[in-house]
């Protein structure tokens, strides 16, 4: 008969490892787990507005190119903006301060109304990403005529 010695800390370490793996999965899903590569919470800063026919998202992304971005509409009410900010190249020399780091980010936004994902448009000008999201026909307001009698 083979017997093993009971080691109570093995259960604790096993559970800690499982918790660590689960947290990494969450960070991978909603943002990079390495805090040195993760921008500040709420990055990029954005505004969400609407008019009668469209929703508009404007996000501040200075120094980024459209090729650094991935914009997805999931279902008809989830917007995802993913991007990679590259490490800025500097001339050789002595660095006295370096705050601009390479980073990956993901912003997930639940939209207030369903949109038509096939008609979404995005542009990037002067560091501002503008996304136009046309509302689905059923989400647009309809004027109802009231009849008398």
DSSP file (Angstrom, degrees, kcal/mol; ACC not computed):
  #  RESIDUE AA STRUCTURE BP1 BP2  ACC     N-H-->O    O-->H-N    N-H-->O    O-->H-N    TCO  KAPPA ALPHA  PHI   PSI    X-CA   Y-CA   Z-CA
    1    1 A X              0   0    0      0, 0.0     2,-0.5     0, 0.0     0, 0.0   0.000 360.0 360.0 360.0 135.0    0.0    0.0    0.0
    2    2 A X        -     0   0    0      2,-0.0     2,-0.4     0, 0.0     0, 0.0  -0.840 360.0-175.9 -99.3 129.6    1.3    3.4   -1.0
    3    3 A X        -     0   0    0     -2,-0.5     2,-0.4     2,-0.0     0, 0.0  -0.949  10.2-156.0-126.5 148.2    0.6    6.3    1.4
    4    4 A X        -     0   0    0     -2,-0.4     2,-0.4     3,-0.0    -2,-0.0  -0.908  25.5-111.5-120.1 151.1    1.3   10.0    1.2
    5    5 A X        -     0   0    0     -2,-0.4     2,-0.3     1,-0.1    -2,-0.0  -0.637  34.3-116.7 -81.4 133.8    1.8   12.4    4.0
    6    6 A X        -     0   0    0     -2,-0.4     2,-0.5     1,-0.0    -1,-0.1  -0.557  29.9-173.0 -73.3 127.8   -1.0   15.0    4.3
    7    7 A X    >>  -     0   0    0     -2,-0.3     3,-1.7     1,-0.1     4,-0.6  -0.902   9.4-164.8-124.8 100.9    0.3   18.5    3.7
    8    8 A X  H >> S+     0   0    0     -2,-0.5     4,-1.0     1,-0.3     3,-0.5   0.775  85.6  61.9 -60.2 -28.5   -2.4   21.1    4.4
    9    9 A X  H 3> S+     0   0    0      1,-0.2     4,-2.9     2,-0.2    -1,-0.3   0.755  89.2  70.6 -71.5 -21.6   -0.6   23.9    2.6
   10   10 A X  H <> S+     0   0    0     -3,-1.7     4,-2.4     1,-0.2    -1,-0.2   0.908  98.4  49.4 -59.2 -40.8   -0.8   22.0   -0.7
   11   11 A X  H <X S+     0   0    0     -4,-0.6     4,-2.2    -3,-0.5    -1,-0.2   0.907 111.8  48.6 -63.9 -41.4   -4.5   22.7   -0.7
   12   12 A X  H  X S+     0   0    0     -4,-1.0     4,-2.5     2,-0.2    -2,-0.2   0.940 113.4  45.8 -64.0 -47.5   -4.0   26.3    0.0
   13   13 A X  H  X S+     0   0    0     -4,-2.9     4,-2.4     1,-0.2    -2,-0.2   0.874 111.4  52.9 -66.0 -36.1   -1.3   26.7   -2.7
   14   14 A X  H  X S+     0   0    0     -4,-2.4     4,-2.1    -5,-0.3    -1,-0.2   0.927 111.5  45.7 -62.6 -44.8   -3.4   24.8   -5.2
   15   15 A X  H  X S+     0   0    0     -4,-2.2     4,-2.5     2,-0.2    -2,-0.2   0.889 111.4  52.4 -66.3 -39.5   -6.4   27.1   -4.6
   16   16 A X  H  X S+     0   0    0     -4,-2.5     4,-2.5     1,-0.2    -2,-0.2   0.902 109.2  50.3 -62.6 -40.7   -4.1   30.2   -4.8
   17   17 A X  H  X S+     0   0    0     -4,-2.4     4,-2.3     2,-0.2    -2,-0.2   0.903 110.3  49.3 -63.6 -41.5   -2.8   28.9   -8.2
   18   18 A X  H  X S+     0   0    0     -4,-2.1     4,-2.3     2,-0.2    -2,-0.2   0.918 112.2  48.3 -63.1 -43.5   -6.4   28.5   -9.4
   19   19 A X  H  X S+     0   0    0     -4,-2.5     4,-2.4     2,-0.2    -2,-0.2   0.900 110.5  51.6 -63.7 -41.7   -7.3   32.0   -8.3
   20   20 A X  H  X S+     0   0    0     -4,-2.5     4,-2.2     2,-0.2    -2,-0.2   0.923 110.6  48.3 -60.5 -45.8   -4.2   33.4   -9.9
   21   21 A X  H  X S+     0   0    0     -4,-2.3     4,-2.0     1,-0.2    -2,-0.2   0.902 111.3  50.5 -62.0 -41.9   -5.1   31.7  -13.2
   22   22 A X  H  X S+     0   0    0     -4,-2.3     4,-2.0     1,-0.2    -1,-0.2   0.902 109.6  50.2 -64.6 -41.4   -8.7   32.9  -13.1
   23   23 A X  H  X S+     0   0    0     -4,-2.4     4,-2.6     1,-0.2    -1,-0.2   0.899 109.0  51.9 -64.7 -39.9   -7.5   36.5  -12.4
   24   24 A X  H  X S+     0   0    0     -4,-2.2     4,-2.6     1,-0.2    -1,-0.2   0.890 107.4  52.9 -63.0 -38.4   -5.2   36.4  -15.4
   25   25 A X  H  X S+     0   0    0     -4,-2.0     4,-1.8     2,-0.2    -1,-0.2   0.912 110.2  48.3 -62.4 -41.5   -8.1   35.2  -17.6
   26   26 A X  H  X S+     0   0    0     -4,-2.0     4,-2.5     2,-0.2     5,-0.2   0.928 112.5  47.4 -64.1 -45.1  -10.1   38.2  -16.5
   27   27 A X  H  X S+     0   0    0     -4,-2.6     4,-2.2     1,-0.2    -2,-0.2   0.891 110.7  52.4 -64.2 -38.3   -7.3   40.6  -17.1
   28   28 A X  H  < S+     0   0    0     -4,-2.6    -1,-0.2     1,-0.2    -2,-0.2   0.860 113.2  45.2 -64.3 -34.0   -6.7   39.1  -20.5
   29   29 A X  H  < S+     0   0    0     -4,-1.8    -2,-0.2    -5,-0.2    -1,-0.2   0.893 128.5  23.6 -76.0 -40.1  -10.4   39.5  -21.4
   30   30 A X  H  < S-     0   0    0     -4,-2.5    76,-0.3     1,-0.4     2,-0.2   0.393 132.2 -27.0-111.2   2.2  -10.8   43.0  -20.1
   31   31 A X  S  < S-     0   0    0     -4,-2.2    -1,-0.4    -5,-0.2    74,-0.1  -0.758  81.4 -62.1 157.6 157.1   -7.3   44.4  -20.3
   32   32 A X        -     0   0    0     72,-0.4    -4,-0.1    -2,-0.2    74,-0.1  -0.317  36.3-143.4 -66.0 139.0   -3.6   43.5  -20.1
   33   33 A X  S    S+     0   0    0     -9,-0.1     2,-0.8     4,-0.1    -1,-0.1   0.729  78.7  87.8 -77.2 -22.9   -2.5   41.9  -16.8
   34   34 A X    >   -     0   0    0      1,-0.2     3,-1.9     3,-0.1     4,-0.4  -0.684  67.9-154.7 -80.7 111.1    0.9   43.5  -16.8
   35   35 A X  G >  S+     0   0    0     -2,-0.8     3,-0.6     1,-0.3    -1,-0.2   0.742  91.3  61.7 -62.0 -22.3    0.4   46.8  -15.0
   36   36 A X  G 3  S+     0   0    0      1,-0.2    -1,-0.3    -3,-0.0    -2,-0.1   0.743 110.2  40.7 -73.5 -21.0    3.4   48.3  -16.7
   37   37 A X  G <  S+     0   0    0     -3,-1.9    67,-1.8    66,-0.1     2,-0.5   0.310  98.3  92.9-105.7   7.0    1.8   47.8  -20.1
   38   38 A X  B <   -a  104   0A   0     -3,-0.6    67,-0.1    -4,-0.4     3,-0.1  -0.889  69.9-137.0-106.9 124.1   -1.7   48.8  -19.0
   39   39 A X        -     0   0    0     65,-0.6     4,-0.1    -2,-0.5     3,-0.1  -0.149  44.8 -69.6 -66.5 171.6   -2.8   52.4  -19.4
   40   40 A X    >   -     0   0    0      1,-0.1     3,-1.3     2,-0.1    -1,-0.2  -0.232  67.1 -83.2 -58.9 151.2   -4.7   54.2  -16.7
   41   41 A X  T 3  S+     0   0    0      1,-0.3    -1,-0.1    -3,-0.1     3,-0.1  -0.270 118.6  29.4 -55.4 141.9   -8.2   53.0  -16.1
   42   42 A X  T 3  S-     0   0    0      1,-0.3     2,-0.5    -3,-0.1    -1,-0.3   0.641  91.8-178.3  80.9  14.0  -10.7   54.7  -18.5
   43   43 A X    <   +     0   0    0     -3,-1.3    -1,-0.3    -4,-0.1    63,-0.2  -0.803  60.8  38.5 -92.0 133.4   -8.1   55.0  -21.2
   44   44 A X  S    S-     0   0    0     -2,-0.5     2,-0.1    16,-0.3    17,-0.1   0.580  92.0-132.5 -81.2 153.8   -8.8   56.2  -23.8
   45   45 A X        +     0   0    0     15,-0.3    15,-2.3    -2,-0.1     2,-0.3  -0.472  38.0 178.6 -64.3 137.9  -11.1   59.0  -22.5
   46   46 A X  E     -D   59   0B   0     13,-0.2     2,-0.4    -2,-0.1    13,-0.2  -0.963  28.0-144.6-145.0 161.3  -14.2   59.0  -24.6
   47   47 A X  E     -D   58   0B   0     11,-2.4    11,-2.2    -2,-0.3     2,-0.5  -0.957   9.4-158.6-122.5 143.8  -17.6   60.7  -25.1
   48   48 A X  E     +D   57   0B   0     -2,-0.4     2,-0.2     9,-0.2     9,-0.2  -0.983  24.6 159.0-124.4 117.7  -20.8   59.0  -26.2
   49   49 A X  E     -D   56   0B   0      7,-2.6     7,-3.1    -2,-0.5     2,-0.3  -0.782  17.6-158.8-129.6 173.1  -23.5   61.2  -27.7
   50   50 A X  E     -D   55   0B   0      5,-0.3     5,-0.2    -2,-0.2     2,-0.2  -0.992  10.3-169.6-150.8 157.3  -26.5   60.7  -30.0
   51   51 A X        -     0   0    0      3,-2.4     5,-0.0    -2,-0.3     0, 0.0  -0.588  58.1 -70.9-125.3-163.8  -28.8   62.4  -32.3
   52   52 A X  S    S+     0   0    0     -2,-0.2    89,-0.4     1,-0.2     3,-0.1   0.849 129.1  21.0 -62.2 -35.2  -32.1   61.2  -33.8
   53   53 A X  S    S+     0   0    0     87,-0.1    82,-2.8     1,-0.1     2,-0.3   0.625 120.3  38.9-110.9 -16.3  -30.4   58.6  -36.2
   54   54 A X  E     - E   0 134B   0     80,-0.3    -3,-2.4    61,-0.1     2,-0.4  -0.925  55.4-139.0-139.5 156.2  -26.9   57.9  -34.8
   55   55 A X  E     -DE  50 133B   0     78,-2.5    78,-3.1    -2,-0.3     2,-0.4  -0.877  26.6-156.5-104.0 149.0  -24.8   57.3  -31.8
   56   56 A X  E     -DE  49 132B   0     -7,-3.1    -7,-2.6    -2,-0.4     2,-0.5  -0.994   9.8-168.7-130.5 133.4  -21.3   58.9  -31.8
   57   57 A X  E     -DE  48 131B   0     74,-2.4    74,-3.0    -2,-0.4     2,-0.5  -0.986   4.2-173.4-118.9 128.9  -18.2   57.9  -29.9
   58   58 A X  E     -DE  47 130B   0    -11,-2.2   -11,-2.4    -2,-0.5     2,-0.4  -0.990   6.7-176.9-120.9 128.5  -15.2   60.1  -29.7
   59   59 A X  E     -DE  46 129B   0     70,-2.5    70,-3.0    -2,-0.5     2,-0.7  -0.977  26.5-125.9-128.5 137.8  -12.0   58.9  -28.1
   60   60 A X  E     + E   0 128B   0    -15,-2.3   -16,-0.3    -2,-0.4   -15,-0.3  -0.730  38.3 159.2 -84.1 116.8   -8.7   60.7  -27.5
   61   61 A X    >   -     0   0    0     66,-3.8     3,-1.7    -2,-0.7    66,-0.2  -0.504  19.5-168.0-135.8  65.1   -5.9   58.6  -29.0
   62   62 A X  T 3  S+     0   0    0      1,-0.3     3,-0.1    64,-0.1    65,-0.1  -0.278  72.3   9.7 -61.3 136.9   -2.9   61.0  -29.6
   63   63 A X  T 3  S+     0   0    0      1,-0.3     2,-0.3    22,-0.0    -1,-0.3   0.489  98.9 124.2  79.1   2.8   -0.1   59.6  -31.7
   64   64 A X    <   -     0   0    0     -3,-1.7     2,-0.3    21,-0.1    -1,-0.3  -0.666  48.4-145.5 -99.6 154.8   -2.0   56.5  -32.8
   65   65 A X    >   -     0   0    0     -2,-0.3     3,-1.7    -3,-0.1     4,-0.2  -0.768  28.2-113.3-109.3 157.9   -2.7   55.3  -36.3
   66   66 A X  G >  S+     0   0    0     -2,-0.3     3,-1.7     1,-0.3    -1,-0.1   0.834 117.1  64.0 -58.6 -31.5   -5.8   53.5  -37.5
   67   67 A X  G 3  S+     0   0    0      1,-0.3    -1,-0.3     3,-0.0    -3,-0.0   0.688  96.3  58.2 -67.7 -16.1   -3.6   50.4  -38.1
   68   68 A X  G <  S+     0   0    0     -3,-1.7    16,-1.6    15,-0.1     2,-0.3   0.497 100.3  76.6 -85.6  -4.7   -3.0   50.3  -34.3
   69   69 A X  E <   -B   83   0A   0     -3,-1.7     2,-0.4    -4,-0.2    14,-0.2  -0.768  54.2-167.3-115.2 151.4   -6.8   50.0  -33.6
   70   70 A X  E     -B   82   0A   0     12,-2.7    12,-2.9    -2,-0.3     2,-0.5  -0.979  11.4-169.4-133.0 122.3   -9.4   47.3  -33.8
   71   71 A X  E     +B   81   0A   0     -2,-0.4     2,-0.4    10,-0.2    10,-0.2  -0.957   9.3 179.1-116.9 124.8  -13.1   48.4  -33.5
   72   72 A X  E     -B   80   0A   0      8,-2.5     8,-2.8    -2,-0.5     2,-0.5  -0.964  21.7-157.0-127.8 141.3  -15.7   45.7  -33.1
   73   73 A X  E     -B   79   0A   0     -2,-0.4     2,-0.5     6,-0.2     6,-0.2  -0.984  18.4-162.3-112.3 119.7  -19.5   45.8  -32.7
   74   74 A X  E >>  -B   78   0A   0      4,-2.5     4,-1.4    -2,-0.5     3,-1.1  -0.873  62.8 -25.2-105.6 132.2  -20.7   42.7  -31.0
   75   75 A X  T 34 S-     0   0    0     -2,-0.5    42,-0.2     1,-0.2    -2,-0.1  -0.515 108.9 -65.4  63.6-133.4  -24.4   41.8  -31.3
   76   76 A X  T 34 S+     0   0    0     -2,-0.2    39,-2.7    40,-0.1    -1,-0.2   0.214 130.8  44.5-132.5  14.6  -26.0   45.2  -31.8
   77   77 A X  T <4 S+     0   0    0     -3,-1.1    34,-2.8    37,-0.2     2,-0.5   0.271  88.7  85.0-143.5  16.9  -25.3   46.9  -28.5
   78   78 A X  E  <  -BC  74 110A   0     -4,-1.4    -4,-2.5    32,-0.2     2,-0.5  -0.984  50.2-169.1-124.5 126.1  -21.6   46.3  -27.6
   79   79 A X  E     -BC  73 109A   0     30,-3.0    30,-3.1    -2,-0.5     2,-0.4  -0.945   2.4-169.6-113.5 133.0  -18.7   48.4  -28.8
   80   80 A X  E     -BC  72 108A   0     -8,-2.8    -8,-2.5    -2,-0.5     2,-0.5  -0.986   5.4-171.0-123.2 128.5  -15.1   47.3  -28.3
   81   81 A X  E     +BC  71 107A   0     26,-2.6    26,-2.6    -2,-0.4     2,-0.4  -0.973  13.2 177.1-118.0 115.4  -12.1   49.5  -29.0
   82   82 A X  E     +BC  70 106A   0    -12,-2.9   -12,-2.7    -2,-0.5     2,-0.3  -0.904   6.0 163.3-117.3 146.6   -8.8   47.7  -28.8
   83   83 A X  E     -BC  69 105A   0     22,-2.1    22,-2.2    -2,-0.4     2,-0.5  -0.995  31.8-140.2-158.0 162.8   -5.4   49.2  -29.5
   84   84 A X  E     - C   0 104A   0    -16,-1.6     2,-0.7    -2,-0.3    20,-0.2  -0.983  14.9-154.4-128.2 118.5   -1.7   48.9  -29.2
   85   85 A X  E     - C   0 103A   0     18,-3.5    18,-1.9    -2,-0.5   -21,-0.1  -0.839  23.0-136.0 -92.5 120.1    0.3   52.0  -28.5
   86   86 A X        -     0   0    0     -2,-0.7     2,-0.4    16,-0.2     3,-0.0  -0.354  25.2 -95.4 -75.9 154.6    3.8   51.5  -29.8
   87   87 A X        -     0   0    0      1,-0.1    14,-0.1    15,-0.1    -1,-0.1  -0.556  46.6-117.5 -66.8 123.4    7.0   52.4  -27.8
   88   88 A X        -     0   0    0     12,-0.4     2,-0.3    -2,-0.4    -1,-0.1  -0.409  25.3-124.2 -65.5 137.7    8.0   55.8  -29.0
   89   89 A X        -     0   0    0     -2,-0.1     2,-0.3    -3,-0.0    -1,-0.1  -0.647  30.7-171.1 -81.5 137.3   11.4   55.9  -30.6
   90   90 A X        -     0   0    0     -2,-0.3     3,-0.1     3,-0.0     2,-0.1  -0.886  28.9 -97.6-123.9 158.6   13.9   58.2  -29.2
   91   91 A X        -     0   0    0     -2,-0.3    -1,-0.0     1,-0.1     2,-0.0  -0.402  53.0 -89.9 -70.5 152.0   17.3   59.3  -30.3
   92   92 A X  S    S+     0   0    0     -2,-0.1     2,-0.3     3,-0.0    -1,-0.1  -0.340  83.7  86.4 -60.8 142.4   20.2   57.6  -28.7
   93   93 A X  S    S-     0   0    0     -3,-0.1     2,-0.5     2,-0.0    -3,-0.0  -0.973  82.1 -37.6 156.4-167.0   21.3   59.3  -25.5
   94   94 A X        -     0   0    0     -2,-0.3     2,-0.5     2,-0.0    -2,-0.0  -0.769  49.8-142.6 -92.4 126.8   20.7   59.6  -21.9
   95   95 A X        +     0   0    0     -2,-0.5     3,-0.1     1,-0.2    -3,-0.0  -0.763  20.8 176.6 -87.7 130.0   17.1   59.3  -20.7
   96   96 A X  S    S+     0   0    0     -2,-0.5     2,-0.3     1,-0.4    -1,-0.2   0.674  75.4   5.2-100.5 -26.0   16.1   61.6  -17.8
   97   97 A X        -     0   0    0      0, 0.0    -1,-0.4     0, 0.0     2,-0.4  -0.954  58.4-175.5-157.4 137.4   12.5   60.7  -17.8
   98   98 A X        +     0   0    0     -2,-0.3    -3,-0.0    -3,-0.1     3,-0.0  -0.848  24.5 143.8-140.8 102.6   10.4   58.1  -19.7
   99   99 A X        +     0   0    0     -2,-0.4     2,-1.0     1,-0.1    -1,-0.1   0.600  50.5  88.7-111.3 -19.4    6.7   58.1  -19.2
  100  100 A X        +     0   0    0    -12,-0.0   -12,-0.4   -13,-0.0     2,-0.3  -0.725  62.2 172.7 -86.4 105.1    5.4   57.3  -22.7
  101  101 A X        -     0   0    0     -2,-1.0     2,-0.2   -14,-0.1   -16,-0.0  -0.717  39.5 -98.0-112.2 158.8    5.3   53.5  -22.7
  102  102 A X        +     0   0    0     -2,-0.3     2,-0.3   -14,-0.1   -16,-0.2  -0.512  54.8 168.4 -66.5 143.4    4.1   50.9  -25.1
  103  103 A X  E     - C   0  85A   0    -18,-1.9   -18,-3.5    -2,-0.2     2,-0.4  -0.994  32.4-141.8-157.4 154.6    0.6   49.7  -23.9
  104  104 A X  E     -aC  38  84A   0    -67,-1.8   -65,-0.6    -2,-0.3   -72,-0.4  -0.933  25.9-178.6-115.0 145.1   -2.4   47.7  -25.0
  105  105 A X  E     - C   0  83A   0    -22,-2.2   -22,-2.1    -2,-0.4     2,-0.3  -0.975  16.4-166.3-142.1 157.6   -5.9   48.7  -24.1
  106  106 A X  E     - C   0  82A   0     -2,-0.3     2,-0.5   -76,-0.3   -24,-0.2  -0.972   3.4-169.6-141.7 127.6   -9.4   47.6  -24.5
  107  107 A X  E     - C   0  81A   0    -26,-2.6   -26,-2.6    -2,-0.3     2,-0.5  -0.985   5.7-166.6-116.6 124.6  -12.5   49.7  -23.9
  108  108 A X  E     - C   0  80A   0     -2,-0.5     2,-0.4   -28,-0.2   -28,-0.2  -0.942   8.3-173.8-109.5 128.7  -15.9   47.8  -23.9
  109  109 A X  E     - C   0  79A   0    -30,-3.1   -30,-3.0    -2,-0.5     2,-0.7  -0.985  20.9-144.3-127.3 128.8  -19.0   50.0  -24.0
  110  110 A X  E     - C   0  78A   0     -2,-0.4   -32,-0.2   -32,-0.2     2,-0.1  -0.835  29.2-135.7 -87.0 120.3  -22.6   48.9  -23.7
  111  111 A X        -     0   0    0    -34,-2.8   -35,-0.1    -2,-0.7     4,-0.0  -0.479   6.6-130.5 -79.0 147.3  -24.5   51.1  -26.1
  112  112 A X  S    S+     0   0    0     -2,-0.1     2,-0.3     1,-0.1    -1,-0.1   0.688  90.0  24.0 -72.7 -16.7  -27.8   52.7  -25.0
  113  113 A X  S    S-     0   0    0    -37,-0.1     2,-0.1   -36,-0.0    -2,-0.1  -0.978  93.8 -90.7-143.7 154.6  -29.6   51.6  -28.1
  114  114 A X        -     0   0    0     -2,-0.3    22,-2.1    22,-0.1     2,-0.3  -0.394  44.8-161.6 -64.7 142.9  -29.2   48.8  -30.8
  115  115 A X  B     -G  135   0C   0    -39,-2.7     2,-0.9    20,-0.3    20,-0.3  -0.798  26.3-108.7-122.1 165.5  -27.1   49.9  -33.8
  116  116 A X    >   -     0   0    0     18,-2.8     3,-1.8    -2,-0.3    18,-0.3  -0.834  27.4-164.0 -93.9 102.6  -26.7   48.5  -37.3
  117  117 A X  G >  S+     0   0    0     -2,-0.9     3,-0.8     1,-0.3    -1,-0.2   0.752  83.7  63.2 -63.0 -23.5  -23.2   47.0  -37.3
  118  118 A X  G 3  S+     0   0    0      1,-0.2    -1,-0.3    -3,-0.1    -2,-0.0   0.652 105.5  45.6 -74.8 -13.8  -22.9   46.9  -41.1
  119  119 A X  G <  S+     0   0    0     -3,-1.8    -1,-0.2    15,-0.2    15,-0.2   0.269  79.1 128.7-113.2  10.4  -23.2   50.7  -41.3
  120  120 A X    <   -     0   0    0     -3,-0.8     2,-0.4    -4,-0.2    13,-0.2  -0.454  38.1-165.9 -69.7 137.9  -20.7   51.7  -38.6
  121  121 A X  E     -F  132   0B   0     11,-2.3    11,-3.0    -2,-0.1     2,-0.4  -0.955   5.6-170.8-125.3 144.9  -18.0   54.2  -39.8
  122  122 A X  E     +F  131   0B   0     -2,-0.4     2,-0.3     9,-0.2     9,-0.2  -0.995   5.9 174.9-136.7 143.0  -14.8   55.2  -38.0
  123  123 A X  E     -F  130   0B   0      7,-2.3     7,-3.1    -2,-0.4     2,-0.5  -0.979  17.5-149.6-142.4 155.6  -12.2   58.0  -38.7
  124  124 A X  E     +F  129   0B   0     -2,-0.3     2,-0.4     5,-0.2     5,-0.2  -0.982  24.0 163.9-129.7 119.1   -9.1   59.2  -36.9
  125  125 A X  E >   -F  128   0B   0      3,-2.1     3,-1.7    -2,-0.5    -2,-0.1  -0.985  67.2 -14.0-141.5 126.6   -8.1   62.9  -37.2
  126  126 A X  T 3  S-     0   0    0     -2,-0.4   -64,-0.1     1,-0.3     3,-0.1   0.843 128.1 -51.2  52.9  39.5   -5.7   64.9  -35.1
  127  127 A X  T 3  S+     0   0    0    -63,-0.2   -66,-3.8     1,-0.2     2,-0.5   0.561 114.0 114.2  80.1   8.4   -5.6   62.1  -32.4
  128  128 A X  E <   -EF  60 125B   0     -3,-1.7    -3,-2.1   -68,-0.2     2,-0.5  -0.958  53.8-152.0-117.3 119.5   -9.4   61.9  -32.0
  129  129 A X  E     -EF  59 124B   0    -70,-3.0   -70,-2.5    -2,-0.5     2,-0.5  -0.772  13.1-166.2 -86.0 126.3  -11.1   58.7  -33.1
  130  130 A X  E     -EF  58 123B   0     -7,-3.1    -7,-2.3    -2,-0.5     2,-0.5  -0.972   4.3-171.7-117.5 125.1  -14.7   59.3  -34.2
  131  131 A X  E     -EF  57 122B   0    -74,-3.0   -74,-2.4    -2,-0.5     2,-0.6  -0.972   7.4-159.6-118.6 124.4  -17.1   56.4  -34.6
  132  132 A X  E     -EF  56 121B   0    -11,-3.0   -11,-2.3    -2,-0.5     2,-0.6  -0.918   8.8-173.0-104.2 121.5  -20.6   56.9  -36.1
  133  133 A X  E     -E   55   0B   0    -78,-3.1   -78,-2.5    -2,-0.6   -13,-0.1  -0.894  16.2-143.1-119.6  99.3  -23.0   54.1  -35.2
  134  134 A X  E     -E   54   0B   0     -2,-0.6   -18,-2.8   -18,-0.3   -80,-0.3  -0.385  23.1-119.0 -63.2 134.2  -26.3   54.3  -37.0
  135  135 A X  B     -G  115   0C   0    -82,-2.8   -20,-0.3   -20,-0.3    -1,-0.1  -0.404  31.3-102.3 -69.7 147.6  -29.3   53.3  -34.8
  136  136 A X    >>  -     0   0    0    -22,-2.1     3,-1.7   -60,-0.2     4,-0.8  -0.396  34.5-111.3 -65.4 150.7  -31.3   50.3  -35.9
  137  137 A X  G >4 S+     0   0    0      1,-0.3     3,-1.1     2,-0.2    -1,-0.1   0.873 117.6  53.9 -53.5 -42.5  -34.6   51.3  -37.5
  138  138 A X  G 34 S+     0   0    0      1,-0.2    -1,-0.3     4,-0.0     4,-0.1   0.686 105.4  55.3 -69.9 -15.8  -36.7   49.9  -34.6
  139  139 A X  G <4 S+     0   0    0     -3,-1.7    -1,-0.2   -25,-0.1    -2,-0.2   0.586  87.7  96.7 -91.0 -10.7  -34.6   52.0  -32.1
  140  140 A X  S << S-     0   0    0     -3,-1.1   -87,-0.1    -4,-0.8     2,-0.1  -0.510  86.1-101.8 -79.1 146.6  -35.3   55.3  -33.9
  141  141 A X        -     0   0    0    -89,-0.4     2,-0.4    -2,-0.2    -1,-0.1  -0.386  34.9-155.2 -66.8 144.2  -38.1   57.5  -32.6
  142  142 A X        -     0   0    0     -4,-0.1     2,-0.4    -2,-0.1    -1,-0.0  -0.979  13.2-128.9-123.1 133.6  -41.3   57.4  -34.6
  143  143 A X        -     0   0    0     -2,-0.4     2,-0.5     1,-0.0    -2,-0.0  -0.674  21.9-153.7 -82.2 129.1  -43.9   60.1  -34.7
  144  144 A X        -     0   0    0     -2,-0.4     2,-0.5     2,-0.0    -1,-0.0  -0.901   6.8-141.0-106.9 127.1  -47.4   58.9  -34.0
  145  145 A X        -     0   0    0     -2,-0.5     2,-0.5     1,-0.0    -2,-0.0  -0.751  14.9-140.8 -87.3 128.8  -50.3   60.8  -35.4
  146  146 A X        -     0   0    0     -2,-0.5     2,-0.3     0, 0.0    -1,-0.0  -0.784  15.2-153.1 -92.6 127.5  -53.2   61.0  -33.0
  147  147 A X        -     0   0    0     -2,-0.5     2,-0.3     2,-0.0     0, 0.0  -0.711   7.9-134.3 -98.6 150.3  -56.7   60.7  -34.6
  148  148 A X              0   0    0     -2,-0.3    -1,-0.0     1,-0.2     0, 0.0  -0.733 360.0 360.0-101.0 154.0  -59.8   62.2  -33.2
  149  149 A X              0   0    0     -2,-0.3    -1,-0.2     0, 0.0    -2,-0.0   0.427 360.0 360.0  75.7 360.0  -63.2   60.5  -32.8
